[in-house]
Amino acid sequence: MKMNTDNSGYTIIRKTTEAPARRSYPHQLQVVFNALRDECIEKHSKEPTLSSDDPYCNRTIDRWGGCWPDTFPGQIAKIKCPDIVTFDKNAFAYRECTNNGTWYKNPDTGNTWANYSLCSRTVQITNDINYIYIFIGGFSLSLLMLIISLGIFLRFKQLRCDRITIHKNLFLSYTFTGTSWIMYYVLAALNGNVMLSNPVWCQVLHVVCQYFVVCNFLWMFCEGLYLNTIMVYAFNSGKMLIIACYFIGWGVPAVLATVYALIRGSDDSSAVECWINESNLQWIMYGPIVLSLSINVIFLANIVRLLVTKLRQMPDADQTRKATRATLILIPLLGLQYLLFPVRPEAGSSFENVYHIATALLISLQGAFVSMMYCFCNSEVLQLLKRRWNQHRLMHSGKLTSTHVTTYTTMDPTTHATATYCSTGKLNEPAVELSKIDGRV
C-alpha cells in the first residue's frame, strides 16, 4: 500500500488558475476552513480503509475543505463542493487517481490538482448582482415617495389622527428598511473585500436590516389590528391601542433581533460573508412574521365581512364592486401578497429568473405602492393639497395686491356647515370663499 506524504491537495486549481501553495485567508474564512477540516477528520476516522494490497490514493483534505476518500487507481473521486464563499454546495468537485495509485498532478507545476470548476457560482453571482441592482432601484424610488408622503402627513394638522399615526409609522418602517438594505448592498454585498474580511460593522448592519424588516411586517400587522378593532368596536379607538402598536411595531422586533444576533454571533463557523447567507436562526424573526401575516388574513376576512354587512344596508350600493375594491386596497397594506412568495419554481427552471426579478420588484416597490394608495391617491390628502394650492394661487394672484390677507372660517348654526373665506381688507373687494376658487384666478 502506497502512502502519499506530499501534502496532496494543499494547492488546488479552480477553473484554469492554480492557487498558490501558501496563502493567508481572512480570519473568519480560515475559521470555516478549519471547521470543514475538523468535520472531514471526524468523517475519515469513522470510515474503514480500502482492503487492498495494491497502491491506491489515500484519503486527504485539501485547503478548500474538500474531503477526499480513499480511491482505487484509475478512478475519479467525486465529492460535494465545500460550503464556502463563491461555491455552490450542491455541485460536485472531481479528482483523478492515476493508475500508479497517486493523485493526479499538474505537469506544469508538479502540484496536485482537483477540478473545482463546476463549483464556481459565477453565473449565479452575476444574476444575484443584477437582482441587487433591482432592489436598490426599487428601494430608492420607494424612499422618494415615502419621504414626500411623510412630509405631507406631518405638514397638515387635519391629518393628525390615530389612523394616520399608524400609517406614518408604517411608512417610517418602509423608509428605514429601504435605507438599511441600500446601505448593506452598497457597502457590503457589492464589495468582495468586505464580504471576505467580514468586519463586525457589516454583521451589525445585517442585524439592523433584519430588525427593520420585522418592524415593517409588524406595522402591517398593526394596520390590520387597528382596522379590525375600529370596525368591531363601532369605529372607536383609544390611546391604549396606539401604545400597543408602538410596542408591537418597534419593541418586539428589537427583542427578536437581539436574540438572533447573540445566537448567530456565537457561532464562528457561520459568521462569514457578513451573514448574507440564509440561516435557520433567521426563523427567530421569520416565525413572528409568518404568524402576523396569518392573523392579517383573519383580520382581512373579518373586515370584508363587516363591510359587506354594512353595504347591504345601502340599497343603491354596488356591494360586489365596493367590497372587491376594499379588499384589493387592503392586501398590500396588510402585506398579504408576501404569502405568494413561498410558491417558487424549481431551481434551474426557465421561470426561476422571472420569479427572482418579480420578487425583487414587489419587495422593493412595496413602499411606493402603499404611499401611492394611502397618500397620493387619498381623497382627503388630495382635498387638502388642492385647498392649499388654491390659497397659494389666490394670495399670489394679480387680483390681490394687498400684502395683508386675512382668512377666517364661518359655521352655519343650523346645518353646522363650515366655509373658509379670504379677505384683503379693501372695501371694494368682498371676501372670497376658498372652496369656490376654480384655479382660473
C-alpha positions in Angstrom: 0.0 0.0 0.0 1.5 3.3 -1.1 1.1 6.3 1.2 1.1 9.9 -0.1 3.2 12.2 2.1 3.4 15.2 -0.2 0.7 17.3 1.4 -1.5 16.5 -1.5 -4.5 18.8 -2.1 -2.9 21.8 -0.5 -2.8 23.6 -3.9 -6.0 23.2 -5.8 -6.8 24.8 -9.2 -10.2 26.4 -9.7 -11.0 26.8 -13.4 -7.6 27.2 -15.1 -5.8 29.2 -12.4 -3.6 27.4 -9.9 -3.9 28.5 -6.3 -0.6 29.4 -4.6 0.9 26.8 -2.4 0.8 29.1 0.6 -2.0 31.6 1.1 -3.3 33.6 4.0 -7.1 33.9 4.4 -9.2 36.4 6.4 -9.7 35.1 9.9 -13.4 34.3 9.6 -12.8 32.4 6.3 -10.0 30.5 7.9 -12.4 29.5 10.7 -14.7 28.0 8.1 -11.8 26.0 6.5 -10.8 24.8 9.9 -14.3 23.7 10.7 -14.5 21.8 7.4 -11.2 20.2 8.1 -12.3 19.0 11.6 -15.5 17.7 10.1 -13.6 15.8 7.5 -11.1 14.3 10.0 -14.0 13.0 12.0 -15.6 11.6 8.9 -12.4 9.8 7.9 -11.9 8.4 11.4 -15.3 6.6 11.1 -14.6 5.1 7.6 -12.6 1.9 7.2 -9.6 1.9 4.8 -9.8 0.1 1.5 -9.0 -3.6 1.8 -6.4 -3.8 -1.0 -2.7 -4.7 -1.1 -2.2 -2.7 -4.2 -1.4 1.0 -4.1 -4.4 3.4 -4.1 -4.9 7.1 -3.5 -5.3 7.9 0.2 -8.0 9.9 1.8 -7.0 13.5 2.2 -8.2 17.1 2.9 -7.3 20.0 0.7 -7.1 23.7 1.6 -10.6 24.4 0.2 -12.0 21.9 2.7 -12.5 19.2 0.2 -12.8 15.9 1.9 -11.5 13.2 -0.5 -12.0 9.5 0.2 -9.7 6.5 -0.5 -9.9 5.9 -4.2 -8.8 3.0 -6.4 -6.3 3.6 -9.2 -7.7 4.7 -12.5 -10.9 6.1 -10.9 -12.3 9.6 -10.5 -13.2 10.7 -6.9 -16.3 12.8 -6.6 -17.4 14.9 -3.7 -19.8 17.7 -3.0 -18.3 21.2 -3.2 -17.3 22.6 0.2 -19.7 25.2 1.6 -17.5 28.2 1.2 -17.6 31.6 -0.5 -18.5 31.6 -4.2 -19.0 27.8 -4.2 -22.3 26.0 -5.0 -22.6 23.4 -2.3 -25.0 21.4 -4.4 -22.4 20.9 -7.2 -19.6 18.4 -7.3 -15.8 18.5 -7.5 -13.6 15.8 -9.1 -10.2 14.4 -8.6 -8.3 11.7 -10.6 -6.5 8.8 -9.0 -3.8 7.8 -11.5 -3.0 4.2 -12.4 0.0 4.1 -10.1 -2.2 5.0 -7.1 -1.3 8.6 -6.6 -3.4 11.7 -7.0 -3.0 13.4 -10.4 -0.5 16.3 -10.5 -0.4 19.3 -12.8 2.5 18.6 -15.2 3.4 22.3 -15.4 3.7 22.9 -11.7 4.0 19.5 -10.2 1.2 20.3 -7.7 -1.7 18.0 -7.1 -4.8 19.1 -8.9 -8.6 18.8 -8.4 -11.4 20.0 -10.7 -13.4 22.6 -8.8 -14.7 24.4 -12.0 -18.3 23.2 -11.5 -18.3 24.6 -8.0 -18.0 28.2 -9.2 -21.2 30.2 -8.9 -20.1 32.8 -11.5 -23.4 32.8 -13.4 -25.4 32.8 -10.2 -23.3 35.6 -8.7 -23.9 37.7 -11.8 -27.6 37.1 -11.5 -27.5 37.9 -7.8 -25.8 41.2 -8.5 -28.4 42.1 -11.1 -31.1 41.4 -8.5 -29.3 43.6 -6.0 -29.4 46.5 -8.5 -33.1 45.9 -8.9 -33.6 46.1 -5.2 -31.5 49.3 -5.0 -33.5 51.0 -7.7 -36.9 49.9 -6.3 -36.0 50.9 -2.7 -34.7 54.3 -4.0 -38.0 55.1 -5.7 -39.9 53.9 -2.7 -37.8 56.1 -0.4 -38.5 59.2 -2.5 -42.3 58.6 -2.4 -42.3 57.7 1.2 -40.4 60.8 2.3 -42.8 63.0 0.4 -45.8 61.2 1.9 -44.4 61.6 5.4 -43.8 65.3 4.8 -47.5 65.7 3.8 -48.7 63.7 6.8 -46.6 65.9 9.1 -47.4 69.2 7.4 -51.2 69.2 7.8 -52.8 69.2 11.2 -56.0 67.9 9.7 -54.2 64.6 9.1 -53.3 64.1 12.7 -55.4 61.2 13.9 -54.9 57.6 15.1 -55.4 56.2 11.6 -52.7 58.4 10.1 -50.4 57.8 13.1 -50.5 54.1 12.2 -49.8 55.0 8.5 -46.9 57.2 9.4 -45.2 54.5 11.5 -45.7 52.0 8.7 -44.2 54.5 6.2 -41.3 55.0 8.6 -40.7 51.3 8.8 -40.6 51.1 5.0 -38.2 54.1 4.9 -35.8 52.6 7.4 -36.0 49.2 5.8 -35.2 50.6 2.3 -32.3 52.8 3.7 -30.7 49.9 5.6 -30.9 47.5 2.7 -29.4 50.0 0.3 -26.5 50.6 2.7 -26.0 46.9 3.2 -26.0 46.2 -0.6 -23.7 49.1 -1.5 -21.3 48.8 1.5 -21.1 45.1 1.9 -22.8 42.8 -0.6 -21.3 44.5 -3.7 -17.8 44.8 -2.1 -15.9 41.5 -2.3 -13.2 42.6 0.1 -15.8 43.4 2.8 -17.5 40.1 2.3 -14.3 38.1 2.7 -12.9 40.1 5.6 -16.3 40.1 7.3 -15.9 43.1 9.6 -18.1 43.5 12.7 -19.9 46.6 11.3 -21.3 44.6 8.3 -22.7 42.0 10.6 -24.3 44.7 12.7 -25.7 46.3 9.5 -27.2 42.9 8.6 -28.9 42.7 12.0 -30.2 46.2 11.6 -31.7 45.2 8.2 -33.4 42.2 9.8 -34.7 44.4 12.6 -36.4 46.9 10.3 -37.8 44.0 8.1 -39.5 42.7 11.2 -40.7 46.2 12.2 -42.1 46.6 8.7 -44.2 43.4 8.9 -45.4 44.0 12.4 -46.6 47.5 11.5 -48.5 45.8 8.7 -50.0 43.7 11.5 -50.8 46.8 13.5 -52.7 48.2 10.4 -54.8 45.1 10.4 -55.2 45.2 14.2 -56.3 48.8 14.2 -58.8 48.4 11.3 -60.3 45.3 12.8 -60.6 47.0 16.2 -62.4 50.1 15.0 -64.7 48.1 12.8 -65.7 45.7 15.6 -66.0 48.4 18.3 -68.1 50.9 16.3 -65.3 52.9 14.9 -63.9 53.8 18.4 -60.3 53.6 19.3 -58.2 54.7 22.2 -54.7 55.6 23.3 -54.1 52.1 24.6 -54.4 50.6 21.1 -51.8 53.1 19.8 -49.4 52.4 22.6 -49.8 48.6 22.0 -49.0 49.2 18.3 -45.8 51.1 19.3 -44.7 48.2 21.4 -45.5 45.6 18.8 -44.1 47.6 15.9 -40.8 48.8 17.4 -40.3 46.9 20.7 -40.9 43.3 19.8 -38.5 43.3 16.8 -35.8 44.8 19.0 -36.0 41.7 21.3 -36.1 39.3 18.4 -33.1 40.9 16.6 -31.1 40.9 19.8 -31.7 37.2 20.4 -30.9 36.4 16.8 -27.6 38.5 16.8 -26.4 36.9 20.1 -27.0 33.3 19.0 -25.7 33.7 15.4 -22.7 35.7 16.6 -21.7 33.0 19.0 -21.2 30.5 16.1 -17.8 31.3 14.4 -18.4 28.9 11.6 -21.5 30.7 10.3 -20.1 34.2 11.0 -18.8 34.7 7.4 -19.7 36.8 4.4 -21.4 39.5 6.5 -24.1 36.9 7.3 -25.5 37.3 3.8 -26.3 33.6 3.6 -29.6 32.3 4.9 -29.6 30.6 8.3 -32.1 28.6 10.2 -31.6 31.0 13.0 -33.5 33.6 11.0 -36.7 31.8 11.9 -36.3 33.6 15.2 -37.6 36.6 13.3 -39.4 34.9 10.4 -41.7 32.9 12.8 -43.4 36.1 14.1 -43.6 37.4 10.6 -45.4 34.3 9.3 -47.7 34.5 12.4 -48.5 38.1 11.8 -49.4 37.5 8.1 -51.6 34.6 9.1 -53.5 36.8 11.6 -53.8 39.6 9.0 -55.6 37.1 6.7 -58.2 36.6 9.5 -58.4 40.4 10.0 -59.0 40.9 6.3 -61.7 38.3 6.2 -63.5 39.8 9.2 -63.1 43.4 7.9 -64.6 42.4 4.5 -67.4 40.6 6.2 -68.3 43.6 8.3 -68.0 45.9 5.2 -70.4 43.7 3.2 -72.8 43.7 6.1 -72.9 47.5 6.2 -73.1 47.7 2.3 -76.2 45.5 2.4 -77.9 48.2 4.4 -77.4 50.6 1.4 -79.9 49.5 -1.3 -78.2 51.6 -4.0 -74.7 50.5 -3.3 -72.8 48.2 -5.7 -71.8 45.7 -3.0 -69.6 43.5 -5.0 -67.6 46.3 -6.6 -67.0 48.1 -3.4 -66.1 45.0 -1.4 -63.7 43.9 -4.1 -62.1 47.4 -4.2 -61.7 47.5 -0.4 -60.1 44.0 -0.4 -57.6 44.9 -3.2 -56.6 48.1 -1.4 -56.1 46.3 1.9 -54.0 43.4 0.5 -50.8 45.5 0.1 -51.4 47.5 3.3 -51.5 44.2 5.3 -48.6 42.6 3.3 -50.7 39.6 2.2 -49.0 39.5 -1.2 -46.0 38.0 0.6 -48.0 34.8 1.0 -47.3 34.1 -2.7 -43.5 34.1 -2.3 -43.1 30.6 -0.9 -44.6 29.3 -4.2 -41.4 29.4 -6.2 -40.3 27.5 -9.4 -37.8 24.7 -9.2 -34.1 25.6 -9.3 -32.8 25.8 -12.8 -36.2 26.2 -14.4 -36.9 28.8 -17.0 -39.2 30.7 -14.6 -36.6 30.9 -11.8 -35.1 34.2 -13.1 -38.6 35.7 -13.7 -39.5 34.7 -10.1 -36.5 36.4 -8.6 -37.0 39.6 -10.7 -40.7 39.8 -9.7 -39.8 39.2 -6.1 -37.2 41.9 -6.1 -39.6 44.4 -7.7 -42.5 43.6 -5.3 -40.4 43.8 -2.2 -38.5 47.0 -3.1 -41.5 48.8 -4.6 -43.9 47.9 -1.7 -43.3 51.2 0.0 -44.1 53.0 -3.3 -47.3 51.1 -3.8 -48.5 51.8 -0.2 -47.6 55.5 -0.3 -49.4 55.9 -3.7 -52.6 54.3 -2.5 -52.7 55.8 1.0 -51.3 59.2 0.4 -51.1 60.4 -3.2 -54.5 58.8 -4.2 -56.1 59.5 -0.8 -59.1 61.8 -1.4 -58.6 63.5 2.0 -55.0 64.3 1.2 -55.8 65.4 -2.3 -58.5 67.8 -1.0 -56.1 69.3 1.5 -53.4 69.8 -1.2 -55.9 71.3 -3.6 -57.2 73.7 -0.9 -53.6 74.7 0.0 -52.7 75.2 -3.7 -55.8 77.4 -4.2 -54.9 79.5 -1.2 -51.4 79.9 -2.6 -52.6 81.0 -6.0 -55.2 83.4 -4.5 -52.7 85.1 -2.3 -50.2 85.5 -5.1 -52.5 86.5 -7.9 -52.9 89.9 -9.5 -56.3 90.4 -8.1 -55.0 90.6 -4.5 -52.3 93.3 -4.4 -52.5 94.0 -0.7 -49.8 92.4 1.4 -52.3 91.9 4.3 -54.5 88.9 3.6 -56.9 87.5 6.2 -58.5 84.1 6.3 -61.4 83.1 8.5 -63.9 80.3 8.9 -67.7 80.6 9.5 -70.2 78.0 10.6 -74.0 77.8 9.8 -75.7 77.4 13.2 -78.4 75.3 11.6 -76.5 72.9 9.4 -73.2 73.2 11.1 -71.6 73.6 7.7 -68.3 75.4 7.6 -66.7 77.7 5.0 -63.3 79.3 4.8 -63.0 82.9 3.3 -60.1 85.0 2.3 -60.2 88.8 2.6 -57.8 91.6 1.7 -59.4 94.2 3.9 -60.3 96.5 1.0 -63.8 97.9 1.0 -64.4 97.3 -2.8 -63.2 93.7 -2.7 -65.6 91.3 -0.9 -64.3 88.2 0.8 -63.8 85.1 -1.4 -64.8 81.6 -0.4 -61.8 79.4 -0.9 -63.8 76.3 -1.9 -65.2 78.1 -4.9 -61.9 79.1 -6.4 -61.6 77.1 -9.6 -57.9 77.9 -10.4 -58.7 80.5 -13.1 -57.7 83.4 -10.8 
